Amino acid sequence: MTDTDTLVVYKSKYGATKKYAQMLKDELGCDIVELKDFDRAFPVIYDNVIFAGGIYAGGIAGINVLRKNYDTLRKKNLAVFCVGASPFDGNALNEVKDRCLKGELGDIPLFYGRGAWDESAMGLKDRMMCRILQKAVAKQDPSTYEPWMEALMSAMGKKCDWIDRKYLEPLIDYIAPDHSGLSG
């Protein structure tokens, strides 16, 4: 049995989402579990359940587990924290929410944290998809770039880490409104 009321279930492909899950654990004293180790019985003892995953091709990694287990989770205080390489863009986040949290999941709040970019750590498929996308974006007039396009073009060939506790503030305020604030 645990003495915390919050569980973070995360799926991390390249490590950024895992770092955010660990930050939540450090900040809130909550429990964290990788999605692959998720058991539908886990959430029974928690009041709050946060699903965290990276954004890939407009979808949130692991969101299907939330969808499949929603009947068990519906009475919990739920939240989703997604991680991407682009700077925060409210319109883009709304598109992700509309795509991933449809129907009965539509009322679950969605939070965003900027992650990291390291092509050398990417799998072949992800690296190739990014290069194809970069070539398509490069054909456009840079003055018409959306924020994610600017981020893609400026990160190509570089190693970038934008992981920051500040992105967790809105989520922590939602889950633990009486929390004294982020540490260090």
C-alpha positions as a Markdown table, in Angstrom:
| # | Residue | x | y | z |
|---|---|---|---|---|
| 1 | Met | 0.0 | 0.0 | 0.0 |
| 2 | Thr | 1.1 | 3.5 | -0.7 |
| 3 | Asp | 0.8 | 6.7 | 1.3 |
| 4 | Thr | 0.4 | 9.0 | -1.7 |
| 5 | Asp | -2.8 | 9.7 | -3.5 |
| 6 | Thr | -1.3 | 10.2 | -7.0 |
| 7 | Leu | 0.0 | 7.8 | -9.6 |
| 8 | Val | 1.9 | 8.8 | -12.7 |
| 9 | Val | 1.7 | 6.3 | -15.6 |
| 10 | Tyr | 4.3 | 7.2 | -18.3 |
| 11 | Lys | 5.6 | 6.0 | -21.6 |
| 12 | Ser | 8.9 | 7.4 | -22.6 |
| 13 | Lys | 10.6 | 6.6 | -25.9 |
| 14 | Tyr | 13.7 | 8.7 | -25.5 |
| 15 | Gly | 13.7 | 9.7 | -21.9 |
| 16 | Ala | 12.1 | 13.2 | -21.6 |
| 17 | Thr | 8.8 | 11.9 | -20.4 |
| 18 | Lys | 10.6 | 9.7 | -17.8 |
| 19 | Lys | 12.4 | 12.8 | -16.5 |
| 20 | Tyr | 9.2 | 14.6 | -16.1 |
| 21 | Ala | 7.6 | 11.6 | -14.3 |
| 22 | Gln | 10.7 | 11.6 | -11.9 |
| 23 | Met | 10.3 | 15.3 | -11.3 |
| 24 | Leu | 6.7 | 14.8 | -10.4 |
| 25 | Lys | 7.7 | 12.0 | -8.0 |
| 26 | Asp | 10.3 | 14.3 | -6.4 |
| 27 | Glu | 8.0 | 17.2 | -6.2 |
| 28 | Leu | 4.8 | 15.5 | -5.0 |
| 29 | Gly | 6.0 | 12.3 | -3.5 |
| 30 | Cys | 3.8 | 10.4 | -5.9 |
| 31 | Asp | 4.3 | 7.0 | -7.3 |
| 32 | Ile | 5.4 | 6.5 | -10.9 |
| 33 | Val | 5.1 | 3.4 | -13.1 |
| 34 | Glu | 6.1 | 2.8 | -16.7 |
| 35 | Leu | 3.2 | 2.1 | -19.0 |
| 36 | Lys | 4.5 | -1.4 | -19.8 |
| 37 | Asp | 4.2 | -2.2 | -16.1 |
| 38 | Phe | 0.7 | -0.7 | -15.7 |
| 39 | Asp | -1.9 | -3.0 | -14.2 |
| 40 | Arg | -5.5 | -1.9 | -14.2 |
| 41 | Ala | -5.6 | -2.7 | -10.4 |
| 42 | Phe | -2.9 | 0.0 | -9.6 |
| 43 | Pro | -5.2 | 3.0 | -9.8 |
| 44 | Val | -7.7 | 1.6 | -7.3 |
| 45 | Ile | -5.7 | 3.0 | -4.4 |
| 46 | Tyr | -5.1 | 6.4 | -5.9 |
| 47 | Asp | -7.3 | 9.5 | -6.1 |
| 48 | Asn | -5.3 | 11.1 | -8.9 |
| 49 | Val | -3.9 | 9.4 | -12.0 |
| 50 | Ile | -1.7 | 11.2 | -14.5 |
| 51 | Phe | -0.9 | 9.6 | -17.9 |
| 52 | Ala | 2.3 | 11.0 | -19.5 |
| 53 | Gly | 3.6 | 10.4 | -22.9 |
| 54 | Gly | 5.4 | 11.9 | -25.8 |
| 55 | Ile | 3.7 | 13.4 | -28.9 |
| 56 | Tyr | 4.5 | 11.4 | -32.1 |
| 57 | Ala | 2.7 | 12.2 | -35.4 |
| 58 | Gly | 0.1 | 14.2 | -33.5 |
| 59 | Gly | -0.8 | 11.3 | -31.1 |
| 60 | Ile | 0.2 | 10.8 | -27.4 |
| 61 | Ala | 2.2 | 7.7 | -26.7 |
| 62 | Gly | 0.3 | 5.3 | -24.5 |
| 63 | Ile | -3.0 | 7.2 | -24.6 |
| 64 | Asn | -4.7 | 4.0 | -25.8 |
| 65 | Val | -4.2 | 2.5 | -22.3 |
| 66 | Leu | -6.2 | 5.4 | -20.7 |
| 67 | Arg | -8.9 | 4.8 | -23.3 |
| 68 | Lys | -9.1 | 1.1 | -22.7 |
| 69 | Asn | -9.2 | 1.5 | -18.9 |
| 70 | Tyr | -11.4 | 4.5 | -18.7 |
| 71 | Asp | -14.3 | 2.6 | -17.1 |
| 72 | Thr | -12.1 | 1.8 | -14.2 |
| 73 | Leu | -10.6 | 5.2 | -14.1 |
| 74 | Arg | -13.6 | 7.5 | -14.8 |
| 75 | Lys | -14.1 | 8.3 | -11.1 |
| 76 | Lys | -10.5 | 9.3 | -10.5 |
| 77 | Asn | -9.1 | 12.8 | -10.9 |
| 78 | Leu | -7.4 | 12.3 | -14.3 |
| 79 | Ala | -4.9 | 14.4 | -16.2 |
| 80 | Val | -2.7 | 13.9 | -19.3 |
| 81 | Phe | 0.8 | 15.4 | -19.6 |
| 82 | Cys | 2.2 | 15.2 | -23.1 |
| 83 | Val | 5.8 | 16.0 | -24.1 |
| 84 | Gly | 7.0 | 17.4 | -27.4 |
| 85 | Ala | 10.0 | 19.0 | -29.0 |
| 86 | Ser | 8.1 | 22.2 | -30.0 |
| 87 | Pro | 7.6 | 25.3 | -27.9 |
| 88 | Phe | 4.2 | 25.6 | -26.3 |
| 89 | Asp | 1.5 | 26.4 | -28.9 |
| 90 | Gly | -2.1 | 26.5 | -27.6 |
| 91 | Asn | -3.6 | 25.9 | -31.0 |
| 92 | Ala | -1.4 | 22.8 | -31.6 |
| 93 | Leu | -2.1 | 21.5 | -28.1 |
| 94 | Asn | -5.9 | 21.9 | -28.8 |
| 95 | Glu | -5.5 | 19.9 | -32.0 |
| 96 | Val | -3.7 | 17.1 | -30.1 |
| 97 | Lys | -6.4 | 17.1 | -27.4 |
| 98 | Asp | -9.2 | 17.0 | -30.1 |
| 99 | Arg | -7.4 | 14.0 | -31.8 |
| 100 | Cys | -6.4 | 12.1 | -28.6 |
| 101 | Leu | -9.0 | 12.9 | -26.0 |
| 102 | Lys | -12.3 | 12.5 | -27.9 |
| 103 | Gly | -15.7 | 11.6 | -26.6 |
| 104 | Glu | -15.8 | 10.7 | -22.9 |
| 105 | Leu | -12.1 | 11.6 | -22.5 |
| 106 | Gly | -12.8 | 15.1 | -23.7 |
| 107 | Asp | -13.1 | 16.6 | -20.2 |
| 108 | Ile | -9.7 | 15.3 | -19.1 |
| 109 | Pro | -7.3 | 18.2 | -18.8 |
| 110 | Leu | -4.2 | 18.1 | -21.0 |
| 111 | Phe | -0.9 | 19.7 | -20.0 |
| 112 | Tyr | 2.3 | 20.1 | -22.0 |
| 113 | Gly | 6.0 | 20.1 | -21.4 |
| 114 | Arg | 8.7 | 20.7 | -23.9 |
| 115 | Gly | 11.1 | 17.8 | -24.1 |
| 116 | Ala | 14.4 | 17.2 | -25.9 |
| 117 | Trp | 15.8 | 16.6 | -29.4 |
| 118 | Asp | 18.6 | 14.3 | -30.2 |
| 119 | Glu | 18.7 | 12.8 | -33.6 |
| 120 | Ser | 21.6 | 10.5 | -32.7 |
| 121 | Ala | 19.4 | 8.8 | -30.1 |
| 122 | Met | 16.4 | 8.4 | -32.5 |
| 123 | Gly | 15.6 | 5.2 | -34.1 |
| 124 | Leu | 16.0 | 4.9 | -37.8 |
| 125 | Lys | 12.2 | 5.3 | -38.5 |
| 126 | Asp | 11.9 | 8.4 | -36.4 |
| 127 | Arg | 15.1 | 10.0 | -37.9 |
| 128 | Met | 13.8 | 9.3 | -41.4 |
| 129 | Met | 10.4 | 10.7 | -40.7 |
| 130 | Cys | 11.9 | 13.9 | -39.2 |
| 131 | Arg | 14.1 | 14.3 | -42.3 |
| 132 | Ile | 11.2 | 13.9 | -44.6 |
| 133 | Leu | 9.2 | 16.4 | -42.6 |
| 134 | Gln | 12.2 | 18.8 | -42.5 |
| 135 | Lys | 12.5 | 18.6 | -46.3 |
| 136 | Ala | 8.8 | 19.4 | -46.7 |
| 137 | Val | 9.0 | 22.3 | -44.3 |
| 138 | Ala | 12.1 | 23.7 | -46.0 |
| 139 | Lys | 10.2 | 24.2 | -49.2 |
| 140 | Gln | 7.9 | 26.7 | -47.5 |
| 141 | Asp | 8.6 | 30.4 | -47.0 |
| 142 | Pro | 10.1 | 30.7 | -43.5 |
| 143 | Ser | 7.8 | 33.7 | -42.7 |
| 144 | Thr | 4.9 | 31.3 | -42.9 |
| 145 | Tyr | 6.3 | 28.7 | -40.4 |
| 146 | Glu | 4.2 | 27.7 | -37.5 |
| 147 | Pro | 6.0 | 27.4 | -34.1 |
| 148 | Trp | 6.6 | 23.7 | -34.5 |
| 149 | Met | 8.1 | 24.2 | -37.9 |
| 150 | Glu | 10.5 | 26.8 | -36.6 |
| 151 | Ala | 11.5 | 24.5 | -33.8 |
| 152 | Leu | 12.0 | 21.6 | -36.2 |
| 153 | Met | 14.2 | 23.6 | -38.5 |
| 154 | Ser | 16.3 | 25.1 | -35.7 |
| 155 | Ala | 16.8 | 21.8 | -33.9 |
| 156 | Met | 17.9 | 19.7 | -36.9 |
| 157 | Gly | 21.4 | 18.4 | -36.5 |
| 158 | Lys | 21.6 | 19.6 | -32.9 |
| 159 | Lys | 21.2 | 18.1 | -29.5 |
| 160 | Cys | 18.6 | 20.1 | -27.5 |
| 161 | Asp | 17.2 | 19.7 | -24.0 |
| 162 | Trp | 14.3 | 21.9 | -23.0 |
| 163 | Ile | 13.1 | 19.8 | -20.1 |
| 164 | Asp | 12.2 | 22.2 | -17.3 |
| 165 | Arg | 10.2 | 22.0 | -14.0 |
| 166 | Lys | 8.3 | 25.1 | -15.0 |
| 167 | Tyr | 6.2 | 23.1 | -17.4 |
| 168 | Leu | 4.9 | 21.0 | -14.5 |
| 169 | Glu | 3.5 | 24.0 | -12.6 |
| 170 | Pro | 0.0 | 24.0 | -14.2 |
| 171 | Leu | -0.3 | 20.2 | -13.7 |
| 172 | Ile | 0.8 | 20.4 | -10.1 |
| 173 | Asp | -1.6 | 23.2 | -9.4 |
| 174 | Tyr | -4.4 | 21.1 | -10.8 |
| 175 | Ile | -3.5 | 17.9 | -9.0 |
| 176 | Ala | -2.3 | 19.4 | -5.7 |
| 177 | Pro | -3.6 | 23.0 | -5.5 |
| 178 | Asp | -2.4 | 23.3 | -1.9 |
| 179 | His | 1.1 | 22.3 | -2.8 |
| 180 | Ser | 3.6 | 24.9 | -1.7 |
| 181 | Gly | 5.2 | 25.3 | -5.1 |
| 182 | Leu | 8.0 | 23.8 | -7.1 |
| 183 | Ser | 11.3 | 23.3 | -5.5 |
| 184 | Gly | 14.7 | 24.2 | -6.8 |
